[in-house]
Amino acid sequence: MKKRLFSLFLLLILLLQLSYANDYDYDFPILVKVNDTYIDLDNFIFADGVQYVPAEQLAAALRVVVTREENAKKLHFVKLNNRLIVYNHRAKMYRDDTYIGIDTAVRALDREGKIYLPLVYFSEFFGAEVSYSEKYNTYTIKDEAIAVTDDVKLLSAEAGDQLLWLARIIDIEAGGDSLYKKLAVAGVVMNRVNSANFPNSVYDVIKAKGQFPPAYYSYFDTFTPDEASYAAAVRALSGENVIEDCLYFNLKPFRWKPQEDFYKEIEGDYFYR
């Protein structure tokens, strides 16, 4: 009997987890990072099963030199001995100054004068390795020879200083929860940072007396958050928000908050404006 009850309990836990995973009508925007640094790309185009990005922006992040000619209709992308010439929606490839052909499977998209190229193709042509995480909707471009410059980083220097603190509080408050829940917790912190009624930095918000008790755990200032918490922190610091203007959350419904301030329950926590 006890084994049966325990099995039913585990089944209930599993069903709840599945319901959490499918309960949110939300698509995480794409993020791209070079090595361990997230980069700023202002738009993405998904066409024919391929993810396209602004070619000149990606080139800047990968330290690829770009030049234009013929009334800005022809683009040259050069790095070391590799050259990609984009003209008339096609990409001509050169290695060691030797023409090796046109990849007919690759086309360039022109949107209002801005050229878009396939993210994976472009990165790999210039020697990088690319992986994709469906869980985080994030592309990682690996090339240890690249040092990402400040002008192409997704987060400002100020936001970067707050990243670790935000990731830590997310990890403790929503450890093991979905990325959506982690982003909700991060949203509360960022809403407070942007509110005149709370401190104006992540560190000061989470260290405020009586607000986030885990921030006073003995190990809080030194532990390393998990990958999902970092991902949620980056998204929140770059402006992504899933909980509108909520400023509070708790394991139980607040008695002191009016019902109209209740936003919704997310994986066992109650979020309030």
Rosetta silent file (secondary structure, phi, psi, omega in degrees, C-alpha in Angstrom):
SEQUENCE: MKKRLFSLFLLLILLLQLSYANDYDYDFPILVKVNDTYIDLDNFIFADGVQYVPAEQLAAALRVVVTREENAKKLHFVKLNNRLIVYNHRAKMYRDDTYIGIDTAVRALDREGKIYLPLVYFSEFFGAEVSYSEKYNTYTIKDEAIAVTDDVKLLSAEAGDQLLWLARIIDIEAGGDSLYKKLAVAGVVMNRVNSANFPNSVYDVIKAKGQFPPAYYSYFDTFTPDEASYAAAVRALSGENVIEDCLYFNLKPFRWKPQEDFYKEIEGDYFYR
SCORE:     score description
SCORE:     0.000 S_00000001
   1 L     0.000  -44.775 -179.144    0.000    0.000    0.000 S_00000001
   2 H   -63.849  -39.509  179.116    2.796    2.415    0.945 S_00000001
   3 H   -64.026  -37.325 -179.505    4.640    1.650   -2.295 S_00000001
   4 H   -66.871  -43.551  179.041    1.477    2.330   -4.281 S_00000001
   5 H   -63.772  -39.270  179.543    0.908    5.661   -2.537 S_00000001
   6 H   -65.703  -39.527  178.247    4.524    6.601   -3.108 S_00000001
   7 H   -63.889  -41.707  178.336    4.216    5.745   -6.814 S_00000001
   8 H   -64.230  -36.944  178.664    1.068    7.862   -7.087 S_00000001
   9 H   -63.713  -44.768  178.583    2.894   10.710   -5.366 S_00000001
  10 H   -63.601  -38.329  178.365    5.763   10.533   -7.863 S_00000001
  11 H   -63.753  -40.311  178.612    3.283   10.443  -10.737 S_00000001
  12 H   -63.268  -42.447  178.022    1.582   13.555   -9.385 S_00000001
  13 H   -59.550  -45.017 -179.273    4.941   15.356   -9.158 S_00000001
  14 H   -62.560  -43.992  179.977    5.720   14.396  -12.765 S_00000001
  15 H   -63.628  -38.317  177.773    2.337   15.593  -14.005 S_00000001
  16 H   -64.518  -41.482  179.253    2.787   18.897  -12.209 S_00000001
  17 H   -64.208  -40.433  178.453    6.208   19.359  -13.782 S_00000001
  18 H   -65.492  -38.380  179.175    4.807   18.608  -17.218 S_00000001
  19 H   -66.167  -37.318  176.500    1.979   21.081  -16.668 S_00000001
  20 H   -63.035  -41.846 -175.394    4.512   23.737  -15.677 S_00000001
  21 H   -66.204  -26.216 -174.709    6.536   23.048  -18.794 S_00000001
  22 H  -113.400    8.199 -172.160    3.538   23.513  -21.094 S_00000001
  23 L   -88.207   -9.155 -171.823    1.537   26.103  -19.209 S_00000001
  24 L  -108.539  121.915  176.736    3.205   29.208  -20.562 S_00000001
  25 L   -86.652   75.231 -173.395    2.267   30.747  -23.875 S_00000001
  26 L  -148.947  130.128  176.540    5.668   32.326  -24.245 S_00000001
  27 L  -107.461  119.550  179.689    8.457   32.027  -26.784 S_00000001
  28 L   -68.283  127.394  175.399   11.901   32.884  -25.482 S_00000001
  29 L   -59.863  154.247  179.431   13.679   35.307  -27.830 S_00000001
  30 L   -71.911  139.857  170.984   16.887   34.034  -29.393 S_00000001
  31 E  -121.435  150.540  177.950   20.166   34.841  -27.689 S_00000001
  32 E  -130.960  133.688  174.936   23.640   34.498  -29.168 S_00000001
  33 E  -129.818  145.677  175.208   26.888   34.327  -27.285 S_00000001
  34 E  -105.798  116.575 -170.458   30.491   34.223  -28.434 S_00000001
  35 L    57.778 -113.267 -179.158   32.410   31.999  -26.062 S_00000001
  36 L  -110.250   13.584 -175.718   30.906   33.087  -22.715 S_00000001
  37 E  -114.832  125.368  177.470   29.789   36.580  -23.730 S_00000001
  38 E   -75.501  137.337 -177.354   26.306   37.404  -25.007 S_00000001
  39 E  -113.077  159.278 -175.996   26.321   39.690  -28.049 S_00000001
  40 L   -95.342  114.855  173.431   23.845   42.264  -29.310 S_00000001
  41 L  -124.439  124.221 -167.936   22.046   41.437  -32.553 S_00000001
  42 L   -83.160   -4.950  178.946   19.106   43.694  -33.267 S_00000001
  43 L  -164.405  156.905  176.314   17.017   41.303  -35.354 S_00000001
  44 L  -134.731  145.525  175.902   16.628   37.710  -36.493 S_00000001
  45 E  -128.516  124.662  177.044   14.952   36.257  -39.574 S_00000001
  46 E  -103.056  115.384 -177.588   13.929   32.608  -39.758 S_00000001
  47 E  -141.685  134.696  177.532   13.581   31.484  -43.381 S_00000001
  48 L    53.624   36.849  177.831   13.646   28.050  -45.045 S_00000001
  49 L    75.701   13.815 -176.558   14.557   26.421  -41.751 S_00000001
  50 E  -124.332  141.678  178.348   17.615   28.651  -41.306 S_00000001
  51 E   -94.048  116.788  179.402   18.308   31.390  -38.738 S_00000001
  52 E  -102.205  146.309  179.448   19.556   34.598  -40.369 S_00000001
  53 E  -134.677  160.982  176.011   21.232   37.480  -38.524 S_00000001
  54 E   -60.717  116.314 -170.913   22.531   40.940  -39.503 S_00000001
  55 H   -63.242  -40.657 -176.899   25.824   40.014  -41.150 S_00000001
  56 H   -69.433  -33.952  176.721   27.751   43.164  -40.267 S_00000001
  57 H   -67.033  -45.622  178.951   26.793   42.930  -36.611 S_00000001
  58 H   -64.686  -38.059  178.183   27.864   39.301  -36.370 S_00000001
  59 H   -59.295  -42.282  179.518   31.059   40.137  -38.250 S_00000001
  60 H   -60.751  -39.494 -179.724   31.927   42.787  -35.673 S_00000001
  61 H   -69.094  -32.603 -176.884   31.496   40.249  -32.866 S_00000001
  62 L   -94.705    7.797  178.505   33.672   37.672  -34.655 S_00000001
  63 L    61.190   39.731  175.423   36.353   40.237  -35.537 S_00000001
  64 L   -98.520  130.171 -178.298   35.683   39.883  -39.262 S_00000001
  65 E   -79.866  135.121 -177.357   36.582   42.976  -41.320 S_00000001
  66 E  -119.721  132.932  172.090   33.764   44.341  -43.500 S_00000001
  67 E  -133.572  151.467  179.765   34.041   46.597  -46.556 S_00000001
  68 E  -117.673  152.812  174.272   31.402   47.770  -49.034 S_00000001
  69 E  -150.637  173.328  179.053   31.652   48.661  -52.707 S_00000001
  70 L    50.874   65.829  177.847   29.464   49.416  -55.741 S_00000001
  71 L    55.620   36.388  175.217   26.977   51.704  -54.029 S_00000001
  72 L    66.884   17.520 -179.780   27.011   49.478  -50.938 S_00000001
  73 L   -91.129  -18.275  179.666   25.549   46.539  -52.867 S_00000001
  74 E  -115.682  129.716 -178.477   28.620   44.311  -52.569 S_00000001
  75 E  -115.794  134.485  174.663   29.989   43.311  -49.173 S_00000001
  76 E  -109.447  126.819  174.963   33.426   41.845  -48.450 S_00000001
  77 E  -115.104  121.250 -173.572   33.921   39.888  -45.221 S_00000001
  78 E  -132.324  133.258  172.515   37.569   39.106  -44.495 S_00000001
  79 E  -147.516  119.340 -175.393   39.338   37.335  -41.663 S_00000001
  80 L    54.648 -120.375 -177.673   42.899   36.087  -42.038 S_00000001
  81 L  -101.676   13.515 -179.456   42.970   34.225  -45.376 S_00000001
  82 E  -106.603  134.399 -178.875   39.231   33.679  -45.635 S_00000001
  83 E  -135.126  134.537  176.238   37.041   35.986  -47.688 S_00000001
  84 E  -123.557  120.882  179.770   33.305   35.967  -48.282 S_00000001
  85 E  -110.840  119.598 -177.309   31.920   38.289  -50.952 S_00000001
  86 E  -106.688  122.370 -179.078   28.175   38.820  -50.861 S_00000001
  87 E  -155.210  135.885  177.723   26.507   40.214  -53.962 S_00000001
  88 L    55.273   42.548  174.750   23.121   39.728  -55.588 S_00000001
  89 L    69.657   11.675  178.502   21.923   37.459  -52.752 S_00000001
  90 E  -123.590  157.855 -178.976   24.811   35.000  -53.211 S_00000001
  91 E  -118.805  115.526  175.088   28.016   34.384  -51.287 S_00000001
  92 E   -89.440  136.161 -174.273   31.313   33.804  -53.146 S_00000001
  93 E  -111.210  134.900  176.097   33.926   31.976  -51.081 S_00000001
  94 E  -130.702  137.367  172.170   37.690   32.474  -51.124 S_00000001
  95 E  -130.300  131.741 -176.169   40.350   30.717  -49.076 S_00000001
  96 L    53.564   39.763  179.395   43.997   31.766  -49.251 S_00000001
  97 L    63.315   14.710  177.456   42.901   34.228  -51.963 S_00000001
  98 E  -107.827  126.791 -179.732   41.745   31.320  -54.113 S_00000001
  99 E   -68.101  125.857 -178.565   38.184   31.307  -55.375 S_00000001
 100 E  -115.064    3.081  172.328   36.473   28.094  -54.279 S_00000001
 101 E   120.070 -178.226  177.518   32.987   28.743  -55.612 S_00000001
 102 E  -110.701  127.034  177.044   29.498   29.858  -54.737 S_00000001
 103 E   -82.237  101.701 -175.505   27.574   27.942  -52.133 S_00000001
 104 E   -69.083  -14.930  178.950   24.182   27.710  -53.833 S_00000001
 105 E   -80.778  -10.795 -177.591   22.613   26.480  -50.602 S_00000001
 106 E  -112.147  131.191  175.374   23.364   29.821  -48.970 S_00000001
 107 E  -131.061  153.544  177.435   21.621   33.034  -49.878 S_00000001
 108 L   -97.762  141.928  176.838   21.787   36.524  -48.512 S_00000001
 109 E  -106.523  136.716  178.384   18.648   38.374  -47.477 S_00000001
 110 E  -111.878  114.909  178.858   18.344   42.118  -47.998 S_00000001
 111 E  -123.163  105.820  178.938   15.998   43.873  -45.595 S_00000001
 112 L    54.559   43.183  176.638   15.882   47.661  -45.957 S_00000001
 113 L    83.597   -1.321  179.174   19.504   47.778  -47.064 S_00000001
 114 E  -104.659  129.560 -178.156   20.772   45.492  -44.321 S_00000001
 115 E   -89.545  131.084  176.816   22.278   42.148  -45.344 S_00000001
 116 E  -113.495  136.909  176.577   21.371   39.026  -43.377 S_00000001
 117 E  -128.699  157.725  178.462   23.341   35.774  -43.586 S_00000001
 118 E   -60.410  127.689 -176.645   22.860   32.367  -41.945 S_00000001
 119 H   -57.947  -49.664 -175.460   24.293   32.515  -38.426 S_00000001
 120 H   -66.991  -47.365 -178.391   25.731   28.993  -38.443 S_00000001
 121 H   -59.459  -49.234 -176.970   27.171   29.156  -41.973 S_00000001
 122 H   -60.935  -46.390 -177.913   28.827   32.536  -41.451 S_00000001
 123 H   -63.468  -45.044 -177.242   30.362   31.570  -38.107 S_00000001
 124 H   -70.276  -33.554  178.872   31.691   28.234  -39.328 S_00000001
 125 H   -59.570  -35.637 -178.804   33.102   29.725  -42.540 S_00000001
 126 L   -97.227   24.168  165.938   35.343   31.932  -40.426 S_00000001
 127 L    92.471    5.456 -179.468   36.561   29.066  -38.262 S_00000001
 128 L   -93.622  160.831  172.338   34.193   29.032  -35.286 S_00000001
 129 E  -103.971  141.830 -176.033   32.179   26.140  -33.877 S_00000001
 130 E  -125.844  134.088  173.315   28.462   26.626  -33.328 S_00000001
 131 E  -130.278  158.512 -178.243   26.065   24.817  -31.018 S_00000001
 132 E  -131.065  132.266  175.463   22.418   25.420  -30.259 S_00000001
 133 E  -105.920  110.936  178.094   20.482   24.900  -27.035 S_00000001
 134 L   -66.341  -34.305 -178.493   16.785   24.406  -27.680 S_00000001
 135 L   -59.878  -42.621 -177.556   16.126   24.605  -23.943 S_00000001
 136 L  -102.592   -1.034 -175.535   17.536   28.132  -23.714 S_00000001
 137 L    48.777   52.182 -174.457   16.951   29.110  -27.373 S_00000001
 138 E  -133.367  133.088  172.650   20.582   30.176  -27.453 S_00000001
 139 E   -96.263  135.576  175.681   23.355   29.823  -30.031 S_00000001
 140 E  -116.399  121.361  178.195   26.917   29.522  -28.738 S_00000001
 141 E  -103.438  120.603 -176.173   29.748   30.431  -31.095 S_00000001
 142 E  -107.685  120.181  172.083   33.094   29.056  -29.941 S_00000001
 143 L  -157.999   99.112 -172.692   36.394   30.580  -31.038 S_00000001
 144 L   -65.188  -13.768  178.568   38.874   31.043  -28.222 S_00000001
 145 L   -77.679  -10.886 -176.378   40.933   33.439  -30.353 S_00000001
 146 L   -94.065  129.755  170.080   38.132   36.013  -30.161 S_00000001
 147 L  -110.163  110.690 -175.248   37.973   38.577  -27.378 S_00000001
 148 L   -68.496  128.716 -178.958   34.530   40.181  -27.556 S_00000001
 149 L   -85.745  158.379 -174.869   34.719   43.959  -27.426 S_00000001
 150 H   -60.246  -32.303 -173.806   32.413   46.111  -25.319 S_00000001
 151 H   -69.819  -14.129  179.488   30.667   47.688  -28.322 S_00000001
 152 H  -112.487    1.621 -179.275   29.064   44.383  -29.388 S_00000001
 153 E   -72.952  144.647  178.162   28.149   43.026  -25.960 S_00000001
 154 L   -67.232  -40.059 -177.268   24.468   42.539  -25.169 S_00000001
 155 L  -101.761  141.175  174.546   24.873   43.872  -21.633 S_00000001
 156 L   -69.092  166.814  178.727   26.398   47.164  -20.667 S_00000001
 157 H   -60.272  -39.291  179.240   29.314   47.208  -18.247 S_00000001
 158 H   -63.698  -45.222  178.586   26.960   48.328  -15.478 S_00000001
 159 H   -65.909  -36.893  178.812   24.519   45.499  -16.172 S_00000001
 160 H   -61.366  -34.145  178.316   27.397   43.041  -16.406 S_00000001
 161 H   -66.546  -25.487 -177.563   28.450   43.973  -12.885 S_00000001
 162 H   -92.068  -11.505 -172.323   24.975   42.999  -11.631 S_00000001
 163 H   -57.608  -49.557 -176.553   24.754   39.721  -13.561 S_00000001
 164 H   -62.998  -41.760  179.880   26.307   37.421  -10.974 S_00000001
 165 H   -64.273  -41.971  179.533   24.204   38.795   -8.101 S_00000001
 166 H   -66.411  -42.934  179.279   20.997   38.422  -10.080 S_00000001
 167 H   -62.242  -35.989  179.688   21.896   34.887  -11.177 S_00000001
 168 H   -64.907  -47.145 -177.927   22.606   33.917   -7.567 S_00000001
 169 H   -69.014  -32.297  175.702   19.238   35.034   -6.226 S_00000001
 170 H   -63.422  -46.322 -177.143   17.469   33.384   -9.174 S_00000001
 171 H   -60.111  -43.363 -177.404   19.257   30.101   -8.520 S_00000001
 172 H   -74.876  -41.102 -176.985   18.318   30.043   -4.831 S_00000001
 173 H   -76.633  -27.002 -176.002   14.747   31.294   -5.220 S_00000001
 174 H  -134.923   32.225  178.651   13.939   29.171   -8.289 S_00000001
 175 L   -60.735  130.444  179.816   16.514   26.386   -8.266 S_00000001
 176 L    83.054   -7.987  179.029   15.289   23.403  -10.260 S_00000001
 177 L   -86.005  174.681 -178.006   12.359   25.368  -11.694 S_00000001
 178 L   -69.791  164.031  175.976   11.755   26.166  -15.342 S_00000001
 179 H   -61.060  -34.713  178.864   13.528   28.958  -17.215 S_00000001
 180 H   -62.457  -45.227  178.815   10.192   30.774  -17.295 S_00000001
 181 H   -63.948  -42.431  178.019    9.932   30.693  -13.490 S_00000001
 182 H   -60.790  -39.810  179.493   13.524   31.845  -13.150 S_00000001
 183 H   -68.732  -31.072  176.293   12.797   34.730  -15.495 S_00000001
 184 H   -65.662  -44.666  177.130    9.735   35.619  -13.417 S_00000001
 185 H   -61.545  -44.580  178.397   11.852   35.843  -10.259 S_00000001
 186 H   -60.780  -36.272 -179.419   14.398   37.935  -12.134 S_00000001
 187 H   -63.254  -37.641  177.610   11.575   40.171  -13.346 S_00000001
 188 H   -62.743  -44.013  179.208   10.546   41.011   -9.798 S_00000001
 189 H   -62.062  -47.321 -177.479   14.099   42.053   -8.973 S_00000001
 190 H   -67.854  -34.755  176.032   14.439   44.178  -12.106 S_00000001
 191 H   -62.684  -36.830  176.921   11.022   45.781  -11.578 S_00000001
 192 H   -68.150  -42.455  178.196   12.205   46.835   -8.145 S_00000001
 193 H   -56.581  -37.153 -176.727   15.450   48.206   -9.554 S_00000001
 194 L   -89.949    1.351 -179.988   13.370   50.336  -11.937 S_00000001
 195 L   -97.576  142.200  178.269   10.890   51.431   -9.245 S_00000001
 196 L   -70.099  -13.154 -176.713   11.290   54.656   -7.267 S_00000001
 197 L   -91.853    0.662 -178.283   10.158   52.757   -4.156 S_00000001
 198 L  -135.451  166.936  176.429   13.150   50.396   -4.064 S_00000001
 199 L   -58.174  159.923 -173.266   16.946   50.623   -4.378 S_00000001
 200 L  -104.470   23.524  173.006   18.257   51.181   -7.904 S_00000001
 201 L  -140.306  154.011  179.744   20.706   48.287   -8.233 S_00000001
 202 H   -58.598  -47.510 -177.867   20.322   44.515   -8.231 S_00000001
 203 H   -57.707  -47.508 -177.316   22.729   44.115   -5.349 S_00000001
 204 H   -68.958  -32.619  178.192   20.928   46.666   -3.153 S_00000001
 205 H   -65.491  -49.076 -174.823   17.492   45.240   -3.991 S_00000001
 206 H   -76.629  -20.076  178.519   18.341   41.671   -3.025 S_00000001
 207 H   -93.611   -1.131  179.213   20.332   42.766    0.048 S_00000001
 208 L   -61.021  138.885 -174.407   17.548   45.034    1.359 S_00000001
 209 L   -58.545  126.702  174.437   16.591   44.056    4.895 S_00000001
 210 L    77.463    7.260 -175.481   13.777   41.504    5.107 S_00000001
 211 L   -98.739  -50.782 -179.418   13.219   41.212    1.343 S_00000001
 212 L  -127.945   84.046 -177.379   15.241   38.241    0.060 S_00000001
 213 H   -50.155  -36.968  179.870   16.339   36.126    3.055 S_00000001
 214 H   -60.465  -21.094  179.857   18.511   33.789    0.902 S_00000001
 215 H   -66.647  -11.678  179.537   20.749   36.781    0.155 S_00000001
 216 H  -106.236    5.956  174.018   21.960   36.478    3.756 S_00000001
 217 L   -61.686  148.881 -174.419   22.883   32.788    3.597 S_00000001
 218 L   -60.962  -29.778 -176.233   26.525   32.314    4.559 S_00000001
 219 L   -96.888   -2.382 -170.593   27.481   30.997    1.119 S_00000001
 220 L   -58.104  -40.397 -173.626   25.418   33.416   -0.981 S_00000001
 221 L   -76.800   -2.283 -175.124   28.249   35.818   -1.809 S_00000001
 222 L  -128.619  -13.009 -173.034   30.562   33.107   -3.115 S_00000001
 223 L   -81.101  158.755 -177.971   28.569   30.330   -4.796 S_00000001
 224 L  -100.697  119.039 -179.636   28.348   29.799   -8.560 S_00000001
 225 L   -68.244  161.538  178.801   24.812   29.809  -10.055 S_00000001
 226 L   -79.184  170.960 -174.866   23.747   27.209  -12.604 S_00000001
 227 H   -61.014  -40.723 -178.383   23.592   27.818  -16.355 S_00000001
 228 H   -64.336  -36.735  179.658   19.815   28.314  -16.432 S_00000001
 229 H   -69.020  -38.071  174.190   20.000   31.013  -13.758 S_00000001
 230 H   -62.012  -44.028 -179.046   22.672   32.850  -15.719 S_00000001
 231 H   -60.817  -43.401  179.091   20.518   32.601  -18.841 S_00000001
 232 H   -65.346  -39.343 -179.709   17.507   34.045  -17.019 S_00000001
 233 H   -64.541  -42.431  178.440   19.629   36.827  -15.530 S_00000001
 234 H   -61.576  -44.801 -179.693   20.997   37.822  -18.930 S_00000001
 235 H   -61.975  -44.497 -178.612   17.507   37.914  -20.390 S_00000001
 236 H   -66.047  -42.337 -179.568   16.152   40.014  -17.539 S_00000001
 237 H   -68.064  -23.606  177.815   19.061   42.456  -17.613 S_00000001
 238 L   -90.040    3.293  173.285   18.585   42.896  -21.359 S_00000001
 239 L   108.539   -1.586 -179.542   14.952   43.868  -20.815 S_00000001
 240 L   -73.710  136.604 -174.795   13.011   40.616  -21.150 S_00000001
 241 L  -144.258  128.205 -179.980    9.997   40.478  -18.811 S_00000001
 242 L  -113.496   -1.974 -175.177    7.352   37.767  -18.310 S_00000001
 243 L  -126.227   25.296  176.031    5.534   39.132  -15.241 S_00000001
 244 L    53.383 -122.773 -173.714    4.651   42.681  -16.310 S_00000001
 245 L  -106.202   26.757 -179.530    4.957   45.063  -13.322 S_00000001
 246 L   -63.326  142.025 -179.662    5.041   42.546  -10.446 S_00000001
 247 L  -121.384   -6.399 -175.328    7.102   43.574   -7.424 S_00000001
 248 E  -141.981  153.289  167.553    6.509   40.662   -5.046 S_00000001
 249 E  -150.836  155.484 -177.190    6.315   36.870   -4.931 S_00000001
 250 E  -158.485  155.778  178.623    5.809   34.414   -2.109 S_00000001
 251 L   -67.169  -25.615  178.685    5.277   30.709   -1.437 S_00000001
 252 L  -124.496  155.658  176.866    1.846   31.501    0.016 S_00000001
 253 L   -59.332  138.537  177.593   -0.755   34.091   -0.939 S_00000001
 254 L   -73.416  134.588  175.033   -0.159   37.410    0.779 S_00000001
 255 L   -80.458  -26.546 -174.384   -2.826   38.378    3.310 S_00000001
 256 L   -88.535   -8.203 -179.988   -1.863   42.025    3.164 S_00000001
 257 L   -96.799  135.113  176.282   -2.142   42.384   -0.625 S_00000001
 258 L   -65.757  152.664 -175.893   -5.546   43.106   -2.225 S_00000001
 259 H   -59.520  -32.385 -178.333   -6.810   40.467   -4.637 S_00000001
 260 H   -68.716  -15.008  177.172   -6.582   42.843   -7.586 S_00000001
 261 H   -84.699  -11.088 -179.717   -2.798   42.960   -7.104 S_00000001
 262 E   -71.048  130.473  179.742   -2.487   39.207   -7.672 S_00000001
 263 E   -96.176  -65.320  174.100   -0.934   38.405  -11.062 S_00000001
 264 E  -174.179  166.730  176.053   -0.694   34.612  -11.176 S_00000001
 265 E   -93.337  134.907  178.520    0.828   31.536   -9.600 S_00000001
 266 E  -129.900  107.710  175.504    3.972   30.183  -11.228 S_00000001
 267 L    49.454   47.505  173.415    5.235   26.783  -10.122 S_00000001
 268 L    93.838   -6.115  176.498    4.217   27.189   -6.499 S_00000001
 269 E  -112.804  144.369 -177.855    4.988   30.891   -6.046 S_00000001
 270 E  -104.005  124.108 -175.786    2.387   33.672   -6.020 S_00000001
 271 E  -106.204  136.442 -175.446    3.292   36.855   -7.917 S_00000001
 272 E  -131.614  151.351  172.008    1.813   40.249   -7.079 S_00000001
 273 L   -79.093    0.000    0.000    1.961   43.774   -8.386 S_00000001
